[in-house]
Amino acid sequence: MQKIVVPLLICLSFLLSAGCVYKAGLAQGNLLKQEDLEQVEIGMTRNQIRFLLGTPMIDDPFHRDRWDYIYFLRIGRKPATAKRWVSIHFEEGAVTQIEKELELNPNL
């Protein structure tokens, strides 16, 4: 009987511990501070925007006059706790439109 109980308890402990796997937080994109976003104005150049906000997350070859800054943070297995998407449109090298607080996919 003891020969069966000890291996059974060992197997059971392995199975229980397998469900307790740590999953690290995941942060992707450009973390943008609100104070930096408030400094962005119509008419600024690409270099000024890059200095304030950094390199854009998405460099779309089909939309060269639009920079997208996307950020989301997921901690563990929970849904994203922080999400932000900002698009900046350019015309002839100067900012013409700033779209803040665009909606990201809720399933992130």
Secondary structure, DSSP 4 states (H G I P E B T S, - for coil): -HHHHHHHHHHHHHHHHHT------EEEE----HHHHHH--TT-BHHHHHHHH-S-SB--TT-TTEEEEEEEEE-TTSPPSEEEEEEEEEETTEEEEEE-SPPPPTT-
